Amino acid sequence: MKILLTAFEPFGGDVVNPAQEAVAKVSDRIKDAQIVKLSVPVVFGKSVEVVRCAMEKEKPDVVLCIGQAGGRFGLTPERVAINIDDARIPDNEGNQPLDQPIFQDGAPAYFTSLPAKAMVAAIREAGIPSSLSYTAGTFVCNHLMYGVLYHIAKSFPDMRGGFMHVPFLHEQVMARPNTPSLSTEDIVRGIEAAIVAILENSEDVSHVMGHTH
């Protein structure tokens, strides 16, 4: 079993990205799975191409992408990616697409093929806050999640793929009063718990995790 674990570089004026910091410390082997790590630029288009090339080269069984969602309290596996780029801020190369489809021939949305609810449950069992998310935003995180699932649908039908957001690190909120954060160590434990859930669940569990708004 091989898992391609990706993490974004810093963006938006921050000098660190909790995804990149935590993924670097995730174990290289979890149970019977080899973990292949990849740093990804926060750039529309290029991010998807970097991961697609790694999918072609490594031929992983699973692609799990990790990104920063500042302001969230816990780790949030994403359930769906939508076919739109609508950037509130420029990416790391100055691109700021507005109201643009990611792939003209793509579906309006793709749902994760990872056991997102089982991942949430496993992260919580590890003592780390977690919840299921139904929006990956409209920036490069959603862009990459959609791109990975698009390429799985078109070219890699035997792969499973998905995305998980993580909160700010403690050092990132020193100038952001009343903003939630986690330590790098807790984020690492959460990611590793999520990976164990992926390995142990070929299908998702049925738990109440829906939202009313």
N, C-alpha and C positions, 0 to 999 in steps of 0.2 A: 504494500500500500504506500502511495506517495501523495503528499499534500503540498501544493504550492501555496505558500503563505505570503501574501504581499502586504506592503505598508507604504503609505505616502510619506514624502519628504515634508519638511516644514513649509507653511504657506501663511498668507494673510498677515505678515509682519512678525509672526512668532519665530523664534530661533530653534525651537524643538517641536517635534510632532510626537504625541504620546504613542501613536501607532508604530512609528519607526523605532522609538526607544524600547517599547515593550517587545515587539517582534524580534528584535536583535537578541533578546534574552530568553525567548522561548526555547525549550529543549529541541535539539536537532532530531530526536527520536522520541515519539510518544506511543506507548504500547508497541504495536507492530508497524507503525507508520514512520516513514522517513519524511522529515519536514524540510522542504526546500524554500529558502527565504529570498524575497525579491523586493528591492526598493523601487518605488514607482514615482515618476515626476507628477506634480500637481499641474498637469497641462491637458487641456482638452485634446482628444485625438491621440496624442503621443502616449498617454497613459494606457489606453486600450491596446495600442500597437505593441508596447513593451510587454504587456501581460500576454497578449496573443502569441507573440514570438516565444515566450517562455512556455506557454501551453504546448506549442508545437514541438519545442525542443525537449521538454521534460516529460511530456505525456503523463501528467499527474492524474490520479483518480479523483481528486478534489481540488478545487481552487477556492480558497478563503481569503478575501480581501479585507483589510483592516484600515479604518480611517478615523479621523478626529471629528467629534461632534461636541464642540465646546458648549457648555450649558446643560448637558444631559448629566443625570446623576449616576448612571450605571452603564454597563456594557449592553448594547442594543443590537441584537441580530436583526437584519432587515428582511422583511418578507417580500417586498416588491420593488422593482425599478421601472421607471416610466421613460418613454421615448421622447425626452425633451431636455435641451440645454437652455437654462434661463439663469445666467450668472449674475448674482448680486454684486460680486467683486471680480476683478480680473484674476486669471490664473497666474502661474509663475512666469509665464512668457507674455503676459499682457493681453491674452485673449479674453473676450467677454461676450460670448454668443448669447443672443436673446431670442427666445421663442423659436429655437431651431431643433428639428428632429435630430437624434443621434445617428440613426440609420434610416434612410428613406424606405428601405424594404423590410424594416423591422416591425415587429408587433407593437401595438400601443403600449404594452407592458409585458414584462417577464417576471414570473414568481421564482423565488429562490428554490433550488432543488436540494438545499440542505435542510436538516431537521431543526428549524429555527426555534420551535417551542421546546424541544428537548435540550437545545443549547441553553436557552434561558433557564430552564429548570436545573441543569447541571451547574451553571455559573452560580445560581442562588445557593445550591447545596454546598458549593465551595466557600460560601460566606461572602460573596461579592454581589453588590446590587446589580440587577439586570431586569430588563423588560423587553417585550417584543415591539419592534417599530414597524409602522406601516408607511413611512416615508423616509427615503434616503436623501431628500432634498432635491435640488436641481443644479447642483454644482458638480465638481469633478468626481465626488464619491458616487452619486447616482449614475453619472456618465460611465464610470468604470464598471459598476455593478451591471448596468444594462449591457455594456459592451461584452463583458465576460459571458453573460447569459445568452446574448445574441450569437456569439461565436460557438458556444456549446450547442445551441439549437441548430446552427447551420453546418458545423464542421466537426464537433466533438461530442457526439450523442452519448458516449459512454462515460463522460465526465459529469460530476456534480459541482455546482458552484453557488457562491453567495457572498454576502458582505456583512460585516459587523462594525458598528461605530463604537468608539471608546471615548471617555470623558477627558477633560484637561488633566494634566499632571498638577501636583500641588504647586510647583514653582511657576506655573503659568497663570495662577490666579492671584498672585501677590498684588497685582494692580487691577484685579477684577473682583471687587468686594462682593461677598454673598454669592459667589459662583461655585458650584460643586466641583470636586476634583477627587482623583484617586492617586495612590502611589503607583510607580512603575511596577513594583512587585505585585500589587493587587491586580493590575491589568494583565500582567503575565499569567497569574494564576487563573484569571477568568478566561483568557484565550486558551490556555491548556485544557481547562475544563470543557470549553466549547468543542475543542478538537476531539476529546474523548467521547463526547456525545455524538459527534459526527461519525466516529468509528463504530460506535455501538448501536446506531439507529439508521438503518437503511431507509426507513420511513419515519415520519414525524409522529410525535405523541399527540393525543387529543386532550389538551388542557384549556381551560377558559383563560384567554389572554387578549380578548378583543377590547376595542376602545369604543367609548360612546361619543367621542368627538376628537 
